[in-house]
Amino acid sequence: MSRKLNGVFVLFFIALTFFSCRDENKPLFDAISNIEKQLSKNNLDEFAKKEESKALVDIHFGYGMTLRNEIRSDKDSVLLKYFNSKGIFHLDDMSSIVFKTLHRKHNSKKIDLEKQIQEKIKFWEPYIDCEKDNAKRFEINDGYSKGDSVQIRLKINDKDNIAYPIECLNLNPEWVFDDNKDLLIRGIVLDKYYYDYIEDNKFMKIKIISINKDNIPTPRDIPKIGDEFQVVLNYEIIEKW
């Protein structure tokens, strides 16, 4: 088969793939058709000529913002329901898939829609696991009562020498508490409470009895023996001692 015929076959295959998936993914391709009608030919040509990653970055802060606002304002939109049915819930992911598909269409490239979707889903899996772990941690931490003796483990960042809570252990699998490198605060529970303007987090206040390192700041303050210290029940590592 000649090179010319090979090229025709490739284009035919791409076109066949594109149209065969239109019915199943009609909301996506309807959105793309709408964008093609709204953008001028010059804008579309300029978008298509750019390297894919640059094209997506540039349009993200332009027309991409318009698209995300439209999806956000219409909770019953067909496009939103379509993406949710595919396991896509973040507006940036929806926008990325729409414009990557548009870019590949105008460059006669394989769209790889399923791969695009799975990449987005896989990206969020560790964060979903983190939320589940934090929910379990909250149940444990909320079981402490006034007068209990507790200890809090914080990781000291090498770059700024500030002690931070480890919000997601699954995103920091390499971290193991080291008494020589990290901060250990021990104290007595004084109170647990919510703030009216922070609905998602519950807090605990402890009186510090001991601390393994002096003058190490946290994002809130520099803890010292005798101070009252606030911790977040939703994700900090709190243990009895």
Secondary structure, DSSP 8 states (H G I E B T S, - for coil): --HHHHHHHHHHHHHHHHHHTTTTTHHHHHHHHHHHHHS-HHHHHHHHHS-HHHHHHHHHTTHHHHHHHHHHH-TT-HHHHHHHHTT---HHHHHHHHHHHHHHHHTT----HHHHHHHHHHHHHHHHHHHHHHHHHHHHHTT--TT-EEEEEEEE-TTT--EE--S-GGG-TT----TTTSEEEEEEEEEEEEETTEEEEEEEEEEEEEESSSS---SS----TT-EEEEETTTSEEEE-
